Amino acid sequence: MIKGLSQVGGLYQEASNSNDNQFYLFEDIPFYEASKDKIDLALDQAALAFEESKSLSPQQLARLLSNIADEINSHKEIIIQTYQSESHYGQGRANGEFGRTISQIGTFVRLLEKGQYLHAKIDHSTDATPDLRKVLVPIGPIAVFGASNFPLAFSSAGGDTISALASGCPVIIKGHPFHPATSELVASCMIQAVTRSNLHPGLVAHLHGADYSIGQRLIMHPKLKGVGFTGSHNGGKALFDLAQKRSIPIPVFAEMGSVNPIIILRDKLNSDQNLANQIAESVLLGSGQFCTNPGLIFIQTNDSQHSFIQDFINKITSTDINQFVHGDIHKNYVSKIQNLKEGIPDLKLYQSKSSLGACGVVGIDQLHRYPDLIQEVFGPYSLIVLFDDYQLLTLLAKEFPGQLTLSILGSRSESNTVSRISDSLGHIAGRLLFDGVPTGVVLKSTMTHGGPYPATTDWRFTSVGTDAIYRWLRPITYQSCPDDLLPETLQDSNPLGIYRQLNDVWGIH
Amino acid sequence: MIKGLSQVGGLYQEASNSNDNQFYLFEDIPFYEASKDKIDLALDQAALAFEESKSLSPQQLARLLSNIADEINSHKEIIIQTYQSESHYGQGRANGEFGRTISQIGTFVRLLEKGQYLHAKIDHSTDATPDLRKVLVPIGPIAVFGASNFPLAFSSAGGDTISALASGCPVIIKGHPFHPATSELVASCMIQAVTRSNLHPGLVAHLHGADYSIGQRLIMHPKLKGVGFTGSHNGGKALFDLAQKRSIPIPVFAEMGSVNPIIILRDKLNSDQNLANQIAESVLLGSGQFCTNPGLIFIQTNDSQHSFIQDFINKITSTDINQFVHGDIHKNYVSKIQNLKEGIPDLKLYQSKSSLGACGVVGIDQLHRYPDLIQEVFGPYSLIVLFDDYQLLTLLAKEFPGQLTLSILGSRSESNTVSRISDSLGHIAGRLLFDGVPTGVVLKSTMTHGGPYPATTDWRFTSVGTDAIYRWLRPITYQSCPDDLLPETLQDSNPLGIYRQLNDVWGIH
């Protein structure tokens, strides 16, 4: 079932010796990079598919997503097997991520069935104004770049792809070269679902490759209308810059991670005995390879021997964390830790002898001297920073780069301080937490997985939760349009039975 | 009352001889360009004002807008006088635009009073998920560049400024150098309204100047978070490009006009005797200085003597249109018409002898040879294009640059063709019309005044109608936040009484 070939127009594309370079081998199967003609074909096919998909009803799109979930479910065994061989993640993580992928599809199916997300609005004509009707419509073919750290939930059938398909946009998936076989397998399930749904085969394509030129050609293609990306700052920023240089610029939604600061006030620190363990577990989760991994923990104490620190170090250095999703991430992690160790003499660094976990401890005054301390170290590492005056911390943190999350933990008696910090730092993050840990990004419409640059390239959107669909939609207004020429979403009889605004009142009418 | 000085922090800023250049004279009052220190001060003040304005309730913001409308209303006489002296527009237009400016403010007041635009959503905690609450919040200080063609409705207190203030964002207005006195007057009304509302004086600033460097310094300032612009392609694109090159890119909403094609099918053309007049009036409205001015009219006939053409030419060349808003626009218009005349021998050009109106007539085959024909000529000019086969037209128009509007006019018997054209060309515009003319942009939530690039830089938003507020808002999620630390919009008791989503159900709860 795994062929090592890109899939375009519903078909595996044979590699030609002269054009396609082998870049990977999996169980003796050679994998080939998508050549230019295959990239262009994917865009041509996607543009054709869009002619059909732009008019699909939410119900038809929901059916497509359900079929995708079915196909993936019916290939669970081989997907889980391949995932484990390619990723070095264990069975538990594999099953967890598989479940999240399926349930993510389910949340979009429910969104589509309700139809309110289309923001359909009708204003009947008056003496002074014409009949005006507005609805959101898909923008066109989207490129999705699979993430290295989520071979399932943020790759072929991950949040970016599923939200784009839910909107009615065709998707060209650029599989991540760290897990090409898993990526191809899941994509082939999606392509089968497209066939089973009797939809245009150009709706989903999957391109293989490790060379940057593939992404560049994709981004610059005139038929492409948007981009979803989850990964490193360098990767995301490069795509963003390219897209703005096009003769017609297009939106790039790059989620580029952050250090997700946690601030713990004195009373909370001294009274919650379980806090160190809870946060350390969040740091170690998935070997620390989460975008919402807490990498910076401010604790309000002058005591560098505080029990929180001891407990945290113990947990981090005694837990058995031995595998990264990929060797390259492992290498980067080790080298970043080494650089911190050598470059910052005032940093106390604690490392497990037999495992990967690590943590540092510094005083807040060091953050000014060493801005490297607040850079993301992707992996099971976190930095504890001791502070005393919360106002000084707030002043410092105000200039922090944008974050996906910010956690402010205080006891009930510290409410006022929590409130002041939240007021002055609310602008640096997309999600503010007042209890718990930032890992565990819930798939709801109330989720914001986004934040100010450089956490993402556009903080007005989210890449997790059902609101992720708004990245791929734009409004269109129909003025004085005869009822039978309107899309079903805007017809007088409301044939789809969706929630709409009629002369300023919302309801199913 | 008019001083020729920039206003920052609620105060007129005295010009210093060494820094501020005089660029304009109005009734013997010299006007000075804002020096660098005044631009920087405006941003510093705006950032301070944002600390307050980001937490204002919709009701408080509505009060501010109402006060602005009151102040402007109470200075109506001098504003209308100044407007007429500066713009060359007559009394009727002055009053019309004044009325639109006031009623635009009113639509935002009503939006704020309802509160639903905030998209407040609450998901209570479950066994598996934490309490999550999401609401839209303002993004920060916004620069608004006044438009040349609307000294009131798209300048100091125009759609961009009012939508930004409604969102809770401070605004730095860069007045258009074609009408600095009107711009300053209206801005001073706004600043008085800020004082009357007891709000931070940094909330509204007004900068004078004709030099590009002022806009450049504004755009590159680290405290600026977004930009609204209405004007030429060159101006808008330059601001967009600059903003993307910042170390932290910011959104630029530039509305850069378009030719707003009208397609008239055979039956409609032959049966609607009033059509030529109606469209010609739309072309001549405001001396043709509207973004939605129809500049390209496709008629389904081979008869170059068709009565539509005769009627259209008659109307265009016999109507008395003698004034542009500003001499520079006049000069541009004359030179563009001259270029068409000299550059395109196959174009039949009809010009009024005593007035400004002009129109051209060509066959559709000429559009391929002379792409200049589909460029915007800002003013009372339009091009009639004869076509026969609607499918050929559709094929050609599919590659058109993005448009604000597209009108498809057919009789009832031509419904099928209208529907096919709408299906294949819907992607080129933000608003599709099936009757009437594109000028007259209604101030409703169902309006889309936006469109694919190059009509605007971001087709997912509108610059007219209440949805314009979404350009200045971004989501924030509160996770596990104690009720008393939440913003009022998300507190359990719903103290503001706004429409919210509670566990997936919308209502006032």
Interface residues (C-beta under 8 A of the other chain):
Chain A: E51 K54 S55 Q116 K121 I122 D123 T129 P130 L132 R133 K134 V137 I139 G140 F240 D241 Q244 I248 P249 P251 G402 R412 S415 V418 S419 S422 D423 S424 G426 H427 A429 G430 R431 L432 L433 F434 D435 G436 V442 K444 S445 T446 M447 T448 G450 P452 Y453 P454 T457 D458 W459 R460 F461 T462 D467 Y470 L473 R474 P475 I476 T477 Y478 Q479 S480 C481 P482 D484 L485 Y499 Q501 D504 W506
Chain B: E51 K54 S55 Q116 K121 I122 D123 T129 P130 L132 R133 K134 V137 I139 G140 F240 D241 Q244 I248 P249 P251 G402 R412 S415 V418 S419 S422 D423 S424 G426 H427 A429 G430 R431 L432 L433 F434 D435 G436 V442 K444 S445 T446 M447 T448 G450 P452 Y453 P454 T457 D458 W459 R460 F461 T462 D467 Y470 L473 R474 P475 I476 T477 Y478 Q479 S480 C481 P482 D484 L485 Y499 Q501 D504 W506
